[in-house]
Amino acid sequence: MPVIDCDPDAARDRLAAEGIDVRPGNTEHELWRAEHGGATAVAYEDSVVVQGSDPTRLAGLLEDGGGRAHVYFDGAARGNPGPAAVGWIIVTDDGIVAEGSERIGRATNNQAEYEALVSALEAATEYGFEELRIRGDSQLVVKQVRGEWDVNDPALREKRLRARELLTKIGEWSIDHVPREINDRADELANEALDE
């Protein structure tokens, strides 16, 4: 249960700016409450307590953010197209900040790779990182996002546009192709989601 030392008014404003509904507290000691992504934030005089099944995203929104993170992403499709899933992980010097995976229905492998990147970037932007080092084992996605290769497929072009929109929220970023063994946790998450 993260306890974030902060100005509760500034924290409330950050949540409101993200479109999160902030309500009055339930007791005389609570200044306000907000719910987001399976977690609840409760504000007191000099701090905000975050509780629930997944407090990391809400805590990331409440903290000032900043700093650098490494993002790993991977998509998997069984058949091309076929049942597909994504996996991603965000890591800082302090360890794993967040990770996620989910089935995304029927997709090609390239569509799943892009969807994994977009999911990871959505989570990373919530944390307010100033610098991202992004790693994936899809050379196609990496080179298309960098602008080195054209995107001929309309579905992939739309996903590339979404990824680039999210990257505009980051001060400095890079995206690099890495071998699958370096991307093993994201790959594992995507395949676990497919197996469920």
C-alpha positions in Angstrom: 0.0 0.0 0.0 1.9 3.0 -1.3 1.9 6.2 0.9 2.8 9.2 -1.2 4.1 12.3 0.6 2.7 15.2 -1.5 0.5 18.2 -1.6 -3.1 16.7 -1.7 -4.4 19.7 -3.7 -1.7 19.3 -6.4 -2.3 15.6 -6.4 -6.1 16.1 -6.9 -5.4 18.5 -9.7 -3.1 15.9 -11.4 -5.9 13.3 -11.2 -8.5 15.7 -12.5 -6.3 16.6 -15.4 -6.2 12.9 -16.4 -10.0 12.8 -16.3 -10.3 10.8 -13.0 -13.3 11.6 -10.9 -12.3 12.9 -7.5 -15.0 12.8 -4.7 -15.1 14.0 -1.2 -13.7 11.8 1.5 -15.8 9.3 3.5 -14.7 10.6 7.0 -13.7 14.0 8.5 -10.0 13.0 8.2 -10.2 12.2 4.4 -9.8 15.2 2.1 -10.9 13.3 -1.0 -11.0 9.9 -2.7 -10.5 8.8 -6.3 -10.6 5.4 -8.0 -8.7 4.3 -11.1 -7.6 0.9 -12.5 -8.5 -1.3 -9.5 -7.1 1.1 -6.9 -8.4 3.8 -4.6 -6.5 6.9 -3.5 -7.4 8.5 -0.2 -6.0 12.0 0.6 -5.0 13.1 4.1 -3.3 16.3 5.3 0.2 15.7 3.9 -0.1 12.4 2.0 -2.2 10.2 -0.2 -2.6 6.5 0.5 -3.2 4.2 -2.5 -4.8 0.8 -1.9 -6.4 -1.9 -4.0 -5.5 -4.8 -6.3 -3.3 -2.7 -8.6 -2.0 0.5 -7.0 1.0 1.1 -9.2 -0.8 3.0 -12.0 -2.7 5.3 -9.7 0.4 5.9 -7.6 2.3 6.8 -10.8 -0.3 9.4 -11.6 0.0 10.9 -8.1 3.8 11.1 -8.0 5.6 13.9 -9.7 6.9 11.4 -12.2 10.1 12.0 -14.1 13.2 9.9 -14.4 14.1 7.2 -16.9 12.6 3.8 -17.5 13.2 0.9 -19.8 10.1 -0.5 -21.5 10.0 -4.0 -23.0 7.1 -5.1 -25.2 6.1 -8.2 -27.1 3.0 -9.5 -29.0 2.2 -13.0 -29.9 -0.3 -14.6 -32.3 -1.0 -18.3 -32.8 -1.6 -18.4 -36.5 -1.2 -15.3 -38.7 -3.8 -14.1 -38.0 -5.0 -16.0 -35.0 -5.7 -15.7 -31.3 -3.3 -13.0 -30.1 -2.0 -11.4 -26.8 0.4 -8.8 -25.6 2.9 -8.5 -22.8 4.9 -5.6 -21.5 7.1 -4.5 -18.6 8.4 -1.2 -17.3 11.7 -1.2 -15.3 13.6 1.5 -13.5 16.8 1.3 -11.4 14.5 0.4 -8.5 13.1 -2.6 -10.3 9.9 -3.5 -12.0 7.4 -0.6 -11.9 4.6 -2.3 -13.8 3.9 -5.1 -16.1 0.8 -6.3 -18.0 -0.6 -8.7 -20.4 -3.9 -9.5 -22.0 -5.6 -11.3 -24.9 -6.5 -9.0 -27.7 -8.7 -11.3 -29.9 -7.7 -12.2 -33.4 -4.7 -10.4 -34.9 -1.6 -10.8 -37.0 1.7 -11.1 -35.2 2.6 -7.5 -36.4 -0.7 -6.1 -35.1 -0.1 -7.8 -31.7 3.5 -6.4 -31.6 2.1 -2.9 -32.2 -0.7 -3.4 -29.6 1.9 -4.4 -27.0 3.9 -1.3 -27.7 0.8 0.9 -27.4 -0.3 -0.7 -24.2 3.2 -0.3 -22.7 3.4 3.4 -23.7 -0.1 4.1 -22.3 1.1 2.7 -18.9 4.5 4.5 -19.1 2.9 7.9 -19.9 0.7 7.5 -16.8 3.9 7.5 -14.7 5.2 10.7 -16.2 8.6 9.4 -17.2 10.8 12.0 -18.8 12.9 9.4 -20.7 12.1 6.0 -22.1 14.4 3.4 -23.5 12.0 1.0 -25.4 13.0 -2.5 -26.4 11.2 -5.0 -28.6 12.1 -8.1 -30.7 10.0 -6.9 -33.7 12.4 -5.3 -36.2 9.4 -4.2 -38.3 7.8 -2.3 -35.4 11.1 -0.7 -34.3 12.0 0.4 -37.8 8.5 1.7 -38.6 8.2 3.7 -35.4 11.7 5.2 -36.0 10.5 6.2 -39.5 13.2 4.0 -41.2 10.6 1.8 -42.9 7.3 2.7 -44.6 4.0 1.4 -43.2 1.9 0.1 -46.1 -0.7 -1.8 -44.0 -3.6 0.6 -43.0 -4.2 -1.2 -39.7 -0.5 -1.0 -38.8 -0.3 2.6 -39.9 -3.1 3.5 -37.4 -1.3 1.7 -34.6 2.0 3.4 -35.5 0.2 6.8 -35.4 -1.1 6.0 -31.9 2.4 5.0 -30.7 3.9 8.2 -32.1 1.2 10.3 -30.4 2.0 8.7 -27.0 5.7 9.2 -27.6 5.1 13.0 -28.0 4.3 13.0 -24.2 7.8 11.8 -23.4 10.7 14.2 -23.3 13.3 11.9 -24.7 12.9 8.3 -26.0 14.6 5.7 -28.1 13.4 2.4 -29.5 15.7 -0.5 -30.3 15.5 -4.0 -31.6 16.7 -6.7 -29.2 17.0 -10.4 -29.4 14.1 -12.4 -28.0 16.2 -13.7 -25.1 16.6 -10.1 -23.9 12.9 -9.6 -24.2 12.0 -12.8 -22.4 9.7 -11.4 -19.7 7.5 -9.5 -22.1 7.4 -12.6 -24.3 6.5 -14.8 -21.3 3.7 -12.5 -20.3 2.2 -12.5 -23.8 2.3 -16.3 -24.1 0.9 -16.7 -20.6 -2.1 -14.5 -21.6 -2.6 -16.7 -24.7 -2.5 -19.9 -22.6 -5.2 -18.7 -20.2 
